[in-house]
Amino acid sequence: MVRWLVNDYQLEPWAAHQLIGAAGKYDVVTVAGSMALKVPKKYLVIH
């Protein structure tokens, strides 16, 4: 997720970590317990 935010949204690595910590939501997506990390689109605006 950090790599994706840095590459696609030109965030600094420290800012990507801060965003994930503040706005990231984890969801269980399979019965086996696989997790998905989601960040609301309102935080991903490119300026």
C-alpha positions as CSV (number, residue, x, y, z in Angstrom):
1,M,0.0,0.0,0.0
2,V,2.8,2.4,0.9
3,R,4.6,1.7,-2.4
4,W,1.3,2.2,-4.3
5,L,0.6,5.6,-2.6
6,V,4.2,6.7,-3.3
7,N,4.3,5.7,-6.9
8,D,0.7,6.6,-8.0
9,Y,0.0,9.6,-5.8
10,Q,3.5,11.0,-5.3
11,L,3.3,10.9,-1.5
12,E,6.4,10.8,0.6
13,P,6.8,7.4,2.3
14,W,6.3,9.0,5.7
15,A,3.1,10.7,4.5
16,A,1.8,7.4,3.1
17,H,2.4,5.7,6.5
18,Q,0.6,8.6,8.3
19,L,-2.3,8.4,5.9
20,I,-2.7,4.6,6.4
21,G,-2.4,5.0,10.2
22,A,-5.0,7.8,10.3
23,A,-7.5,6.8,7.6
24,G,-6.8,3.2,6.6
25,K,-9.6,0.6,7.3
26,Y,-8.9,-3.1,7.4
27,D,-11.5,-5.6,6.3
28,V,-11.5,-9.4,6.4
29,V,-12.2,-10.5,2.8
30,T,-12.1,-14.3,3.0
31,V,-13.1,-17.1,5.4
32,A,-9.4,-17.9,5.7
33,G,-8.8,-14.5,7.2
34,S,-7.2,-12.6,4.3
35,M,-7.2,-8.8,5.0
36,A,-7.8,-5.8,2.7
37,L,-6.6,-2.3,3.5
38,K,-8.8,0.5,2.2
39,V,-8.2,4.2,2.2
40,P,-11.2,6.5,1.3
41,K,-10.9,8.2,-2.1
42,K,-11.4,11.6,-0.5
43,Y,-7.8,11.3,0.9
44,L,-6.3,10.4,-2.5
45,V,-6.9,13.6,-4.5
46,I,-3.9,14.5,-6.7
47,H,-3.1,18.2,-6.6
